[in-house]
Amino acid sequence: MSKSFQTLNFLPAGKFKIDLVPGVTKTNFFTICYGALTTIGLLTFISYSTNYVLLENLAYERGQIGTIVGNLQVIAEIVLLSIFLPIGLIADKIGRRQVYSFGMLTMGLAYFLYPLATGIGELTVYRVIYAIGMGSATGMLGTVTADYPQNHTRGKMIAVTGILNATGVIIVSLFFARLPKNFADMGFDQITAGKYAMWVVAGMCVITALVVAFGLQKGTPTEEQKKIPYLQQLKSGWAEGRNPRIQLVYASAFVARADLVIIGTFLVLWGTMAGKDMGMTTAEAQSAARLVFVTSSMSALVASPIIGYLIDKVDRIKAVSVCMAVAAAGYLSMFFVDDVLAAEARPLFVLLGVGHQCAFFAATTLLGQEAPKVKRGAIVGVFNLAGAAGILISTGIGGRIYDSIDPSAPFILIGFCNIAVSLFALYVNRIAPSSSQTQQQ
């Protein structure tokens, strides 16, 4: 078999290039780029949808919203905890693109059903359907992102997909999150305006499902994976956890995924409720809140290539320590926010966005370096389990302290978690530093 591979140059003279592993084509690469652009952005719309349905369709009071939002996220994460490992293992057996496409179709179904909920019970069922789709799609997005690049350009690959993730989030926040207000301005009532907005997002999920179904690489990355018994792959993901560096990978996932969900869940809610307190309609309040979220997301987008470039230049365990410290600074800075919609608070949201992007890049890059290719699907499964556990704990507690203490409380909680992982990375670097061979894989 030929060992030739394709290279993509994003700057002149090879200043920013990605070397793909043999067998991966440019079509496969640009397909995962499209997936990165749409998947994360579309899944963040669930925060807008949940807040809208709770406030407008079901008419819940302000003092209950934080706890309900947290509880729905907890239920979703319990579903994710139960499906992430099977998804990773199934993808190793039948292929990434089938699982990815299924995930996006299921997300689309959830968005279609969401505005039809007549009570919290129905809404919970639809959130479970969404969680199954989201887990499948994001699991495959992370797996394919780890599969396609050669290790020495992995940080740049993650930088490119990270830029696209942030761009997708910004597009959804700037345009799709404004749809309820746009439909309301056309004369539709508030409930109908929200329903039509969610149905537009459902259609976008279907389009992404079709793109990844036809554009990603066929089969699985290695034929050896098909020869490994299912149970053995499952055990291998846990067995790798004996390695302190893999422990750090899992610990990083615990906070890195929680970082993004805390922002998407509670920053949007914080801004929406601030708008409602000013006398805005739900559609108007969400339109105002999206700008807070966009500020954070835009800063993550601008910082992405710099973060990816720097991570490729330094030891990745040390990078985890520094990146988690930056993330901690961003989250803890929310303590100083008095008016979330005020212009004076925006520099802190910039720091918040840069911090959560640092945490995500560091965790994902270390995963790609440390996970052996044959076992990557299983390790990614445990990685996602750790991330789901982080979200489960942080949102379960976060929703309650949002209502009982202050809207900034969930951010303070995750800030201290980032500090803990930063210190753990320093410990791992002392007892099990990366070898030069590992860094050059």
C-alpha positions as CSV (number, residue, x, y, z in Angstrom):
1,M,0.0,0.0,0.0
2,S,1.3,3.5,-0.9
3,K,2.5,5.6,2.0
4,S,2.0,8.8,0.1
5,F,-0.1,11.5,1.9
6,Q,-1.7,14.8,1.1
7,T,-0.7,18.1,2.5
8,L,-2.8,21.3,2.8
9,N,-1.0,24.6,3.0
10,F,-2.9,27.5,4.5
11,L,-0.1,30.0,4.4
12,P,2.8,30.6,1.9
13,A,6.0,28.6,2.2
14,G,4.4,26.0,4.4
15,K,4.1,28.3,7.4
16,F,0.8,26.7,8.4
17,K,0.3,23.3,6.9
18,I,-1.5,20.1,7.8
19,D,-0.2,16.7,6.7
20,L,-3.0,14.1,6.4
21,V,-2.5,10.4,7.2
22,P,-2.2,8.2,4.1
23,G,-5.6,7.4,2.6
24,V,-7.4,10.6,3.7
25,T,-8.3,12.8,0.8
26,K,-8.8,16.5,0.6
27,T,-12.5,15.8,0.1
28,N,-12.6,14.0,3.4
29,F,-10.7,16.9,5.1
30,F,-13.1,19.6,3.8
31,T,-16.1,17.4,4.8
32,I,-14.9,17.3,8.4
33,C,-14.3,21.0,8.2
34,Y,-17.9,21.5,7.2
35,G,-18.9,19.2,10.0
36,A,-16.8,21.3,12.4
37,L,-18.4,24.5,11.1
38,T,-22.0,23.3,11.6
39,T,-22.1,20.6,14.4
40,I,-21.0,22.6,17.4
41,G,-22.9,25.7,16.3
42,L,-26.1,23.8,15.8
43,L,-25.8,22.0,19.2
44,T,-25.3,25.3,21.0
45,F,-28.8,26.4,19.8
46,I,-30.3,24.0,22.4
47,S,-29.6,26.6,25.0
48,Y,-31.7,29.2,23.2
49,S,-34.4,26.6,22.5
50,T,-34.6,25.5,26.1
51,N,-34.8,29.0,27.5
52,Y,-37.4,30.0,24.9
53,V,-39.6,27.0,25.5
54,L,-39.4,27.2,29.3
55,L,-40.2,31.0,29.3
56,E,-42.6,31.3,26.5
57,N,-44.3,27.9,25.8
58,L,-44.4,26.6,29.4
59,A,-44.3,30.0,31.2
60,Y,-42.0,29.0,34.1
61,E,-40.9,31.6,36.6
62,R,-37.5,33.2,36.8
63,G,-36.5,31.5,40.1
64,Q,-37.1,28.1,38.7
65,I,-35.3,28.4,35.4
66,G,-31.7,27.8,36.5
67,T,-32.5,24.6,38.3
68,I,-34.7,23.3,35.5
69,V,-32.1,24.0,32.9
70,G,-29.4,22.3,35.0
71,N,-31.7,19.3,35.5
72,L,-32.3,18.9,31.8
73,Q,-28.6,19.1,31.2
74,V,-28.0,16.5,33.9
75,I,-30.5,14.1,32.2
76,A,-28.8,14.7,28.9
77,E,-25.4,13.9,30.3
78,I,-26.6,10.7,31.9
79,V,-27.7,9.6,28.4
80,L,-24.3,10.6,27.1
81,L,-22.5,8.7,29.8
82,S,-24.4,5.6,28.7
83,I,-23.8,5.9,25.0
84,F,-20.3,7.4,24.4
85,L,-18.4,4.2,24.8
86,P,-20.7,2.2,22.6
87,I,-20.6,4.9,20.0
88,G,-16.8,5.0,19.9
89,L,-16.6,1.2,19.6
90,I,-19.4,1.0,17.0
91,A,-17.6,3.6,14.9
92,D,-14.4,1.5,15.1
93,K,-16.4,-1.4,13.7
94,I,-18.7,0.1,11.0
95,G,-17.2,3.5,10.2
96,R,-17.3,7.1,11.4
97,R,-19.5,8.6,8.8
98,Q,-22.5,6.3,9.4
99,V,-22.5,7.2,13.1
100,Y,-21.9,10.9,12.5
101,S,-24.8,11.1,10.0
102,F,-27.2,9.3,12.4
103,G,-26.2,11.7,15.1
104,M,-27.1,14.8,13.0
105,L,-30.4,13.3,11.9
106,T,-31.3,12.6,15.5
107,M,-30.4,16.1,16.6
108,G,-32.7,17.4,13.8
109,L,-35.6,15.3,15.0
110,A,-35.1,16.7,18.5
111,Y,-35.2,20.3,17.3
112,F,-38.4,19.5,15.3
113,L,-40.1,18.1,18.4
114,Y,-38.8,20.6,21.0
115,P,-41.3,23.4,20.4
116,L,-44.2,20.9,20.4
117,A,-43.6,20.1,24.1
118,T,-46.7,20.7,26.3
119,G,-44.9,20.0,29.6
120,I,-41.6,19.3,31.3
121,G,-42.0,15.6,30.8
122,E,-42.3,15.8,27.0
123,L,-39.4,18.3,27.0
124,T,-37.3,15.9,28.9
125,V,-38.0,13.1,26.4
126,Y,-37.0,15.4,23.5
127,R,-33.9,16.4,25.3
128,V,-33.0,12.7,25.6
129,I,-33.4,12.3,21.9
130,Y,-31.2,15.4,21.4
131,A,-28.5,13.9,23.7
132,I,-28.4,10.7,21.7
133,G,-27.9,12.7,18.5
134,M,-25.4,15.2,20.0
135,G,-23.3,12.4,21.6
136,S,-23.1,10.5,18.3
137,A,-22.2,13.6,16.2
138,T,-19.7,15.2,18.6
139,G,-18.1,11.9,19.3
140,M,-17.4,11.4,15.6
141,L,-16.3,15.0,15.1
142,G,-13.6,14.5,17.8
143,T,-12.7,11.0,16.5
144,V,-12.3,12.1,12.9
145,T,-10.4,15.2,13.9
146,A,-7.9,12.9,15.7
147,D,-7.9,10.3,12.8
148,Y,-7.0,12.6,9.9
149,P,-3.8,14.6,10.7
150,Q,-0.3,13.3,11.2
151,N,0.7,14.0,14.8
152,H,3.3,16.7,14.2
153,T,0.5,18.9,12.6
154,R,-2.2,17.8,15.0
155,G,-2.3,21.2,16.8
156,K,-2.9,23.0,13.5
157,M,-5.6,20.6,12.5
158,I,-7.4,21.3,15.8
159,A,-6.8,25.0,15.3
160,V,-8.5,24.8,11.9
161,T,-11.5,22.8,13.2
162,G,-11.5,25.0,16.3
163,I,-11.8,28.1,14.2
164,L,-14.6,26.5,12.3
165,N,-16.3,25.5,15.5
166,A,-16.2,29.0,16.8
167,T,-17.3,30.4,13.5
168,G,-20.3,28.1,13.5
169,V,-21.2,29.1,17.0
170,I,-21.0,32.8,16.0
171,I,-23.2,32.2,12.9
172,V,-25.8,30.4,14.9
173,S,-25.7,33.1,17.6
174,L,-25.8,36.1,15.2
175,F,-28.4,34.7,12.7
176,F,-30.2,31.7,13.9
177,A,-30.7,32.9,17.5
178,R,-32.3,36.0,16.1
179,L,-34.8,34.0,14.1
180,P,-37.5,34.1,16.8
181,K,-37.4,37.9,16.8
182,N,-37.4,38.0,13.0
183,F,-40.5,35.8,12.8
184,A,-42.1,37.8,15.6
185,D,-41.4,41.0,13.6
186,M,-43.2,39.3,10.6
187,G,-46.4,39.2,12.7
188,F,-46.2,35.7,14.2
189,D,-46.9,35.2,17.9
190,Q,-44.1,34.5,20.3
191,I,-44.7,30.7,20.4
192,T,-45.0,30.3,16.6
193,A,-41.9,32.4,16.1
194,G,-39.9,30.2,18.3
195,K,-41.3,27.0,16.7
196,Y,-40.4,28.1,13.2
197,A,-36.8,29.1,14.3
198,M,-36.3,25.6,15.8
199,W,-37.6,24.0,12.6
200,V,-35.1,25.9,10.5
201,V,-32.3,24.6,12.7
202,A,-33.7,21.1,12.3
203,G,-33.4,21.4,8.6
204,M,-29.7,22.5,8.9
205,C,-29.0,19.3,10.9
206,V,-30.4,17.2,8.1
207,I,-28.2,19.0,5.6
208,T,-25.1,18.3,7.7
209,A,-26.1,14.6,8.0
210,L,-26.2,14.3,4.2
211,V,-22.8,16.0,3.8
212,V,-20.9,13.8,6.3
213,A,-22.7,10.7,5.0
214,F,-21.2,11.1,1.5
215,G,-18.0,13.1,2.2
216,L,-16.1,11.4,5.1
217,Q,-13.6,8.6,4.6
218,K,-15.2,5.2,4.0
219,G,-14.6,2.3,6.4
220,T,-12.5,2.6,9.6
221,P,-8.9,4.0,9.9
222,T,-7.2,0.6,10.4
223,E,-8.2,-2.9,9.4
224,E,-6.7,-4.1,12.7
225,Q,-9.6,-2.5,14.6
226,K,-12.0,-5.0,13.0
227,K,-10.1,-7.9,14.4
228,I,-10.1,-6.8,18.0
229,P,-13.0,-8.2,20.0
230,Y,-15.6,-5.7,21.1
231,L,-15.1,-6.4,24.8
232,Q,-11.4,-6.1,24.4
233,Q,-11.7,-2.7,22.9
234,L,-13.9,-1.6,25.7
235,K,-11.4,-2.8,28.3
236,S,-8.5,-1.2,26.5
237,G,-10.0,2.2,26.9
238,W,-10.1,1.8,30.6
239,A,-6.7,0.0,30.8
240,E,-5.0,2.9,29.1
241,G,-6.1,5.0,32.1
242,R,-3.2,3.5,34.2
243,N,-0.9,5.8,32.2
244,P,-0.7,9.1,34.1
245,R,-0.7,11.0,30.8
246,I,-4.0,9.3,29.8
247,Q,-5.3,10.2,33.3
248,L,-4.5,13.8,32.5
249,V,-6.3,13.4,29.1
250,Y,-9.4,12.3,30.9
251,A,-9.1,15.0,33.6
252,S,-8.7,17.6,30.9
253,A,-11.8,16.3,29.2
254,F,-13.7,16.6,32.5
255,V,-13.2,20.4,32.6
256,A,-12.8,21.2,28.9
257,R,-16.2,20.0,27.8
258,A,-17.8,21.4,31.0
259,D,-16.2,24.8,30.1
260,L,-18.1,25.0,26.8
261,V,-21.4,23.8,28.2
262,I,-21.3,26.1,31.2
263,I,-20.8,29.1,28.8
264,G,-23.5,27.9,26.4
265,T,-26.0,27.1,29.1
266,F,-25.6,29.8,31.8
267,L,-24.2,32.7,29.9
268,V,-27.1,32.7,27.4
269,L,-29.6,32.2,30.4
270,W,-27.9,35.0,32.3
271,G,-28.2,37.4,29.4
272,T,-31.8,36.3,28.6
273,M,-33.0,36.9,32.2
274,A,-31.2,40.2,32.3
275,G,-33.1,41.3,29.2
276,K,-36.4,40.0,30.7
277,D,-35.7,42.1,33.8
278,M,-35.5,45.1,31.5
279,G,-39.0,44.5,30.2
280,M,-38.0,42.8,26.9
281,T,-40.1,40.0,25.3
282,T,-38.5,36.6,25.3
283,A,-37.4,37.0,21.6
284,E,-35.9,40.4,22.3
285,A,-34.1,39.2,25.4
286,Q,-32.6,36.3,23.5
287,S,-31.5,38.6,20.7
288,A,-29.7,40.7,23.3
289,A,-28.2,37.7,25.1
290,R,-26.7,36.3,21.9
291,L,-24.4,39.3,21.7
292,V,-22.8,38.4,25.0
293,F,-22.3,34.8,23.8
294,V,-20.9,36.1,20.4
295,T,-18.3,38.2,22.3
296,S,-17.0,35.1,24.0
297,S,-17.1,33.0,20.8
298,M,-15.5,35.7,18.6
299,S,-12.5,36.0,21.0
300,A,-12.2,32.2,20.9
301,L,-12.2,32.3,17.1
302,V,-9.5,35.0,16.9
303,A,-7.3,33.2,19.4
304,S,-7.6,29.8,17.8
305,P,-4.7,29.9,15.3
306,I,-2.4,31.4,17.9
307,I,-3.3,28.7,20.5
308,G,-2.9,25.9,18.0
309,Y,0.5,27.2,16.7
310,L,1.8,27.6,20.3
311,I,0.7,24.1,21.4
312,D,2.6,22.6,18.5
313,K,5.7,24.4,19.7
314,V,5.7,23.3,23.3
315,D,5.5,20.2,25.4
316,R,1.8,19.3,25.4
317,I,1.6,18.4,29.1
318,K,3.0,21.8,30.0
319,A,0.6,23.3,27.5
320,V,-2.3,21.7,29.4
321,S,-1.1,23.3,32.6
322,V,-0.8,26.8,31.1
323,C,-4.1,26.6,29.1
324,M,-6.1,25.4,32.1
325,A,-4.7,28.3,34.1
326,V,-5.8,30.8,31.4
327,A,-9.2,29.1,31.4
328,A,-9.4,29.5,35.2
329,A,-8.7,33.2,35.0
330,G,-11.6,33.6,32.5
331,Y,-14.1,31.8,34.5
332,L,-13.2,33.3,37.9
333,S,-13.4,36.8,36.3
334,M,-17.2,36.4,36.1
335,F,-17.2,37.2,39.8
336,F,-16.6,40.9,38.8
337,V,-19.6,41.1,36.3
338,D,-22.5,43.2,37.7
339,D,-24.5,43.8,34.5
340,V,-24.0,41.0,32.0
341,L,-25.4,43.1,29.1
342,A,-23.2,46.2,29.9
343,A,-20.4,47.1,27.5
344,E,-18.0,47.3,30.4
345,A,-18.2,43.6,31.0
346,R,-17.1,42.6,27.5
347,P,-13.4,42.4,28.1
348,L,-14.1,39.8,30.7
349,F,-16.1,37.8,28.2
350,V,-13.2,38.0,25.8
351,L,-10.9,36.5,28.5
352,L,-13.6,33.9,29.1
353,G,-13.7,32.9,25.4
354,V,-9.9,32.7,25.1
355,G,-9.8,30.6,28.2
356,H,-12.3,28.0,27.2
357,Q,-10.7,27.7,23.8
358,C,-7.3,27.1,25.4
359,A,-8.7,24.3,27.6
360,F,-10.4,22.6,24.7
361,F,-7.4,22.8,22.4
362,A,-5.0,21.5,25.1
363,A,-7.3,18.6,26.0
364,T,-7.9,17.5,22.4
365,T,-4.3,17.8,21.3
366,L,-3.1,15.8,24.2
367,L,-5.7,13.1,23.4
368,G,-4.5,12.9,19.8
369,Q,-0.9,12.5,20.9
370,E,-1.4,9.9,23.6
371,A,-4.1,7.7,22.1
372,P,-2.7,4.8,20.1
373,K,-4.5,4.6,16.7
374,V,-5.9,1.1,17.1
375,K,-7.4,2.0,20.5
376,R,-8.3,5.5,19.6
377,G,-12.0,4.9,19.3
378,A,-12.2,3.4,22.8
379,I,-10.0,6.1,24.3
380,V,-12.0,8.8,22.7
381,G,-15.1,7.1,24.2
382,V,-13.6,7.3,27.7
383,F,-12.5,10.9,27.0
384,N,-16.1,11.8,26.1
385,L,-17.4,9.9,29.2
386,A,-15.1,12.0,31.3
387,G,-16.3,15.2,29.6
388,A,-19.9,14.1,30.1
389,A,-19.2,13.5,33.8
390,G,-17.8,17.0,34.1
391,I,-20.9,18.5,32.5
392,L,-23.1,16.3,34.7
393,I,-21.6,17.5,37.9
394,S,-21.0,21.1,36.9
395,T,-24.5,21.7,35.4
396,G,-26.3,19.8,38.1
397,I,-24.7,21.9,40.8
398,G,-24.5,25.0,38.6
399,G,-28.2,25.2,38.0
400,R,-28.9,25.2,41.7
401,I,-26.3,27.7,42.7
402,Y,-27.3,29.9,39.7
403,D,-30.8,30.2,41.4
404,S,-29.7,30.2,45.0
405,I,-26.5,32.2,45.0
406,D,-25.8,34.2,41.8
407,P,-25.7,33.8,38.0
408,S,-21.9,34.0,38.2
409,A,-21.7,31.0,40.6
410,P,-21.5,28.2,38.0
411,F,-18.6,30.0,36.3
412,I,-16.7,30.3,39.6
413,L,-17.2,26.6,40.2
414,I,-15.7,25.5,36.9
415,G,-12.8,28.1,37.4
416,F,-11.7,26.2,40.4
417,C,-11.9,22.9,38.5
418,N,-9.6,24.3,35.9
419,I,-7.1,25.3,38.6
420,A,-7.1,21.7,39.9
421,V,-6.4,20.2,36.4
422,S,-3.6,22.8,35.8
423,L,-1.9,21.7,39.0
424,F,-2.4,18.0,38.1
425,A,-0.7,18.6,34.8
426,L,2.4,19.9,36.6
427,Y,2.4,16.8,38.7
428,V,2.1,14.5,35.6
429,N,4.9,16.4,33.9
430,R,7.1,15.6,36.9
431,I,6.3,11.9,37.2
432,A,5.6,10.9,33.6
433,P,6.8,13.6,31.1
434,S,6.2,13.0,27.4
435,S,9.2,11.4,25.7
436,S,10.5,12.9,22.5
437,Q,9.3,9.8,20.6
438,T,5.7,10.3,21.9
439,Q,5.8,14.0,20.8
440,Q,6.9,13.1,17.3
441,Q,4.4,10.3,16.7
